[in-house]
């Protein structure tokens, strides 16, 4: 993968660059968050590894700016933290949109594991994006054609690929457009149907 490094310390940046290249990744580098945004606009990447504390634009502000982009592919954001980062600070980072953390000093095994997770998440995000943008769907019954040319209900199609379960209800528009006329029709038909004739009591002949 191509990975964007945002790190103001040149030594730490060199260490991270070497580690990522040893793992077979390509890198582009920025000395602060503002420069990282410029690089991202010119050369979109799917993974950013950013230091937390940087001049001009720190890691949290960078992450927030990345999440604010409209129509862009999802970017997996890994934040570099010190080992003394508090739980409150990490919760704050999660709220800003950070996906994962790496602690300094860096460990190659930790980087490798984080990037394997990033690859799976990005693959899933791409599949969901494709699912949202194009589905062969019947214009009448709304069934979806899968990869084996088999037509199935859209709920089953999505459940197989994402694990999502569905519950069914009726939206207000369909209630007014479909349900109310059907109820009125049933009531009108019921009013037209004559009531069954009342049956009289059977005549009984009494013996004297």
Secondary structure, DSSP 4 states (H G I P E B T S, - for coil): -EEEEE-S-HHHHHHHHHHHHHTT-EEEEESSHHHHHHHHHHS--SEEEEESS-SSS-HHHHHHHHHT-SSPPP-EEEEEE-TT--HHHHHHHHHHT--EEEESSP-HHHHHHHHHHHHHHHHHHHHHHHHHH---B-TTT--EE-TTS-EE-HHHHHHHHH---------HHHIIIIIHHHHHHHHHHHHHSPPPPPPPPPP-PPP-
